[in-house]
Amino acid sequence: MIPNYIRLTRPIPSVQRVPWYKNTFPTYAGIFLWVGFYLKLAGPTIGEASIGVCMGALLVAGLLCFGLYYYVPAMLGMQTGRPLYVIGTSTFGTKGGYLMPGLLMGFLQLGWVGAIASVATDFIMKGLHLSSRIAFSVIVSLWIYSLAWVAIRGIEHVARVAKFLNWVPLVMIVIVFWVNRVGIDQYTVVRSDPWGGFLNMVTIVIGFFATAGAAGADFGMNNRNGRDIVLAGMFGIVGAVLIAGGLPILSVAGSIGRHAANTYSYSGAIASVGALAPVMFFLFAAASLVPTCFSTFIASNSFSTMFPRIPRSISTLVGVTVSALLAISGLANNLVGFFSIVGASFGPICGAMCADYVLAGGRWSGPREGINWAGYVAWGVGFLVGIADHIPGLPPTWVNADRPAPLISFVVGFFLYLALSKTRLQSPIVAEG
């Protein structure tokens, strides 16, 4: 009754665990330091609300990411030493776990690969002063397929390079901020909507983080204890959100305030640096090597685990072909829209997992038989709530009430799973062995 993808996993032994500052903290910090996170963060936020309101929203969003999306998966990973696709079977069942969160995580990673490749290629084009769509397509293809090969063959080498490359964006963020700091006081909000700007900030940050929060199980299984989980989250998530989100929006405000740029895109703030700008565009693109490889690696793991009869190289190359098409077609350019879909997809997953954690008394309850329909119904309703603004025909009052959508979808998934756990929709727990 236990599928091989569960039965064959072995918990990470305690002797192989390492402190929080050697794995989970730098990984999460690196996620937020990727330029795609803050590239278009300023427009929907400081374009509508004051800088003070937006900084407060960053803090609230970071705490929500830590407490609701990361903490429970990370604690379950630490307690069991097992990855997300195994832990998720307590919420979605042994058969249901194939799709949720197993394959869903893999499919969403293909979107991430496309988005990262699109941003990196755009920055390379800016550094080379190119605008050809043919050149864009060629660079995207070379980027994705070469890094897919690295992810398949040599991810351990990428992990070593990540310890250096993850901090390159931080240095450049500080430089861009320092150049534009003089214009911050001269910045004025164009369209005053403080509550709207606050909600937009929370929505974007949570949507960006949702899959990474659930992946806290995979990071947490390498941590030693609960203290590691808390410290990694506070510094790697809350602290990183404030720095990687705060300094760029201040830089954009400063570049507009000193009339060095007329766009809310962070690329305008980079360009305002002057002669160093082309080099910085190349360095931001180089720093995108690591997230591309890691997203490809996560997708590759998902597909090879769930489709063991298909060679890992073939399933991965087919998957990244979808990523390349998303980037070349321009569909991957809508970062804020993509973040909202991610938040709607994984918000209710995290909510249902948290509910299952509470019901089990703060531990992993174990895999459930077949498909746990309580988890699937909670996810389905939560997902529909999370994408309300993408559903045609809904009254505007409903859509406006569904903000921030990723948070509302989490809440729906959490409370609906609690309610459905009292019905026959919840599958019984099966013994491992």
ChimeraX attribute file (.defattr): number of C-alpha atoms within 10 A of each C-alpha:
attribute: neighborCount
match mode: 1-to-1
recipient: residues
	/A:1	13
	/A:2	17
	/A:3	12
	/A:4	11
	/A:5	16
	/A:6	19
	/A:7	12
	/A:8	9
	/A:9	12
	/A:10	11
	/A:11	15
	/A:12	18
	/A:13	12
	/A:14	14
	/A:15	8
	/A:16	10
	/A:17	17
	/A:18	16
	/A:19	17
	/A:20	24
	/A:21	15
	/A:22	13
	/A:23	18
	/A:24	28
	/A:25	22
	/A:26	20
	/A:27	22
	/A:28	24
	/A:29	24
	/A:30	27
	/A:31	23
	/A:32	25
	/A:33	25
	/A:34	24
	/A:35	25
	/A:36	22
	/A:37	22
	/A:38	23
	/A:39	22
	/A:40	22
	/A:41	25
	/A:42	28
	/A:43	20
	/A:44	18
	/A:45	29
	/A:46	31
	/A:47	22
	/A:48	23
	/A:49	25
	/A:50	19
	/A:51	23
	/A:52	11
	/A:53	17
	/A:54	27
	/A:55	23
	/A:56	16
	/A:57	23
	/A:58	25
	/A:59	18
	/A:60	19
	/A:61	26
	/A:62	24
	/A:63	19
	/A:64	19
	/A:65	26
	/A:66	25
	/A:67	16
	/A:68	21
	/A:69	30
	/A:70	28
	/A:71	24
	/A:72	29
	/A:73	29
	/A:74	31
	/A:75	27
	/A:76	27
	/A:77	28
	/A:78	28
	/A:79	21
	/A:80	20
	/A:81	26
	/A:82	22
	/A:83	26
	/A:84	24
	/A:85	26
	/A:86	23
	/A:87	26
	/A:88	31
	/A:89	30
	/A:90	29
	/A:91	34
	/A:92	33
	/A:93	29
	/A:94	28
	/A:95	18
	/A:96	22
	/A:97	28
	/A:98	24
	/A:99	16
	/A:100	23
	/A:101	25
	/A:102	22
	/A:103	20
	/A:104	18
	/A:105	26
	/A:106	25
	/A:107	20
	/A:108	21
	/A:109	26
	/A:110	25
	/A:111	23
	/A:112	25
	/A:113	27
	/A:114	30
	/A:115	25
	/A:116	31
	/A:117	30
	/A:118	30
	/A:119	22
	/A:120	27
	/A:121	26
	/A:122	22
	/A:123	23
	/A:124	23
	/A:125	20
	/A:126	18
	/A:127	18
	/A:128	13
	/A:129	10
	/A:130	13
	/A:131	11
	/A:132	9
	/A:133	11
	/A:134	10
	/A:135	13
	/A:136	18
	/A:137	18
	/A:138	12
	/A:139	19
	/A:140	24
	/A:141	21
	/A:142	14
	/A:143	19
	/A:144	26
	/A:145	17
	/A:146	11
	/A:147	23
	/A:148	26
	/A:149	17
	/A:150	18
	/A:151	25
	/A:152	17
	/A:153	12
	/A:154	14
	/A:155	19
	/A:156	11
	/A:157	11
	/A:158	18
	/A:159	16
	/A:160	11
	/A:161	14
	/A:162	20
	/A:163	16
	/A:164	10
	/A:165	20
	/A:166	25
	/A:167	17
	/A:168	19
	/A:169	23
	/A:170	20
	/A:171	10
	/A:172	16
	/A:173	23
	/A:174	15
	/A:175	17
	/A:176	26
	/A:177	24
	/A:178	15
	/A:179	17
	/A:180	24
	/A:181	19
	/A:182	15
	/A:183	19
	/A:184	20
	/A:185	11
	/A:186	13
	/A:187	19
	/A:188	17
	/A:189	15
	/A:190	11
	/A:191	11
	/A:192	14
	/A:193	15
	/A:194	20
	/A:195	15
	/A:196	16
	/A:197	25
	/A:198	25
	/A:199	18
	/A:200	25
	/A:201	29
	/A:202	27
	/A:203	23
	/A:204	28
	/A:205	28
	/A:206	29
	/A:207	28
	/A:208	25
	/A:209	27
	/A:210	29
	/A:211	25
	/A:212	21
	/A:213	28
	/A:214	26
	/A:215	21
	/A:216	26
	/A:217	29
	/A:218	23
	/A:219	27
	/A:220	33
	/A:221	30
	/A:222	29
	/A:223	29
	/A:224	20
	/A:225	18
	/A:226	16
	/A:227	13
	/A:228	21
	/A:229	28
	/A:230	18
	/A:231	16
	/A:232	27
	/A:233	28
	/A:234	17
	/A:235	20
	/A:236	24
	/A:237	31
	/A:238	23
	/A:239	19
	/A:240	22
	/A:241	29
	/A:242	21
	/A:243	20
	/A:244	25
	/A:245	26
	/A:246	21
	/A:247	22
	/A:248	28
	/A:249	30
	/A:250	24
	/A:251	30
	/A:252	35
	/A:253	34
	/A:254	26
	/A:255	32
	/A:256	23
	/A:257	20
	/A:258	18
	/A:259	13
	/A:260	18
	/A:261	20
	/A:262	14
	/A:263	16
	/A:264	23
	/A:265	18
	/A:266	25
	/A:267	20
	/A:268	19
	/A:269	30
	/A:270	26
	/A:271	20
	/A:272	22
	/A:273	19
	/A:274	11
	/A:275	9
	/A:276	11
	/A:277	19
	/A:278	19
	/A:279	15
	/A:280	23
	/A:281	23
	/A:282	20
	/A:283	19
	/A:284	24
	/A:285	24
	/A:286	17
	/A:287	23
	/A:288	25
	/A:289	22
	/A:290	25
	/A:291	21
	/A:292	24
	/A:293	24
	/A:294	21
	/A:295	23
	/A:296	31
	/A:297	24
	/A:298	19
	/A:299	28
	/A:300	26
	/A:301	20
	/A:302	26
	/A:303	25
	/A:304	19
	/A:305	19
	/A:306	18
	/A:307	15
	/A:308	13
	/A:309	8
	/A:310	13
	/A:311	11
	/A:312	17
	/A:313	16
	/A:314	12
	/A:315	18
	/A:316	26
	/A:317	18
	/A:318	10
	/A:319	22
	/A:320	25
	/A:321	16
	/A:322	16
	/A:323	30
	/A:324	26
	/A:325	16
	/A:326	21
	/A:327	27
	/A:328	22
	/A:329	12
	/A:330	13
	/A:331	17
	/A:332	23
	/A:333	20
	/A:334	11
	/A:335	22
	/A:336	21
	/A:337	15
	/A:338	20
	/A:339	23
	/A:340	24
	/A:341	22
	/A:342	26
	/A:343	32
	/A:344	29
	/A:345	28
	/A:346	32
	/A:347	34
	/A:348	37
	/A:349	32
	/A:350	31
	/A:351	30
	/A:352	31
	/A:353	28
	/A:354	26
	/A:355	24
	/A:356	24
	/A:357	20
	/A:358	16
	/A:359	15
	/A:360	13
	/A:361	9
	/A:362	15
	/A:363	15
	/A:364	24
	/A:365	19
	/A:366	21
	/A:367	26
	/A:368	25
	/A:369	21
	/A:370	20
	/A:371	22
	/A:372	26
	/A:373	20
	/A:374	25
	/A:375	34
	/A:376	23
	/A:377	19
	/A:378	28
	/A:379	30
	/A:380	18
	/A:381	15
	/A:382	31
	/A:383	27
	/A:384	17
	/A:385	25
	/A:386	30
	/A:387	20
	/A:388	22
	/A:389	19
	/A:390	14
	/A:391	11
	/A:392	7
	/A:393	8
	/A:394	11
	/A:395	11
	/A:396	11
	/A:397	8
	/A:398	12
	/A:399	17
	/A:400	13
	/A:401	11
	/A:402	18
	/A:403	20
	/A:404	22
	/A:405	32
	/A:406	32
	/A:407	28
	/A:408	23
	/A:409	32
	/A:410	32
	/A:411	21
	/A:412	23
	/A:413	32
	/A:414	26
	/A:415	18
	/A:416	22
	/A:417	29
	/A:418	21
	/A:419	12
	/A:420	16
	/A:421	19
	/A:422	10
	/A:423	10
	/A:424	11
	/A:425	16
	/A:426	22
	/A:427	22
	/A:428	15
	/A:429	17
	/A:430	17
	/A:431	11
	/A:432	11
	/A:433	6
